[in-house]
Amino acid sequence: MGEIQLKDLTPKSQKSRFGSAVVGEASRLDKMYRGKAPLEVLEGSARANVAHRAYVERLRKEADVDPLTGALNRRAMQREIREAMAEVDRKGGHIQIIFMDLRGFKQFNDTYGHKVGDDALRALVNGVRGHIRPYDTIGRWGGEEFILLLKSGEAELADRLSDRLHSTMRNLKAPYNQIKADMGSADYHESDSQTPADQLIHQADQAMYFAKKHNLHGVKHWDPSVASIVVPKKP
């Protein structure tokens, strides 16, 4: 399967911050070692290189994370899904993604204010992390939309996980427990090697809208019966 091209959605401000930080660090090191003896420069440079690599790696990790919830951001989630699909192509097995949308979240924000809304999103992500395995991933797709990437050979995993998530949301402290979620899932198998990542995500999105339209509890799995669902254009 060829390399899947996905649009880099990293905000320009984030890219600029990353670039400026690296340039600033290089300038600081230049001033530190200017005029030093060669051996002293080499020894100091070796230590500085280790510190610099750690510093750059920390910036890269920060660039992958949604600052509000601590989940992966959209760009990083795209990469994770693409890499997981490539691993299935090489080794077999399958993965599942769950597209989750928080129903009525705008009204919740209007009622309780954005600070409470932000706290609710953080509580949700923390709750999800309590139910997924270390090698599964949650990412914030945008606003009140999230994607879960499940690396598993268990066909029923998405169903079991959705039941736990609904239970977790009901048991959050008030008023967070008023939030409900619609979920749709899509699977990727070795035999799906011609399916691009954006199509897999779209299938999970379609299934989620089917669940929303029919007020389903649990998770709706994508199948050809939901292929006609039109997903509204999003900002």
Secondary structure as UniProt FT lines:
FT   HELIX           12..33
FT   TURN            34..35
FT   HELIX           38..64
FT   TURN            67..69
FT   HELIX           74..91
FT   STRAND          94..103
FT   HELIX           105..112
FT   HELIX           114..129
FT   TURN            130..131
FT   TURN            134..135
FT   STRAND          137..142
FT   TURN            143..144
FT   STRAND          145..151
FT   TURN            155..156
FT   HELIX           157..170
FT   TURN            174..175
FT   HELIX           176..178
FT   STRAND          180..189
FT   HELIX           190..192
FT   TURN            193..194
FT   HELIX           197..213
FT   TURN            214..215
FT   STRAND          219..221
FT   HELIX           224..226
FT   TURN            227..228
//
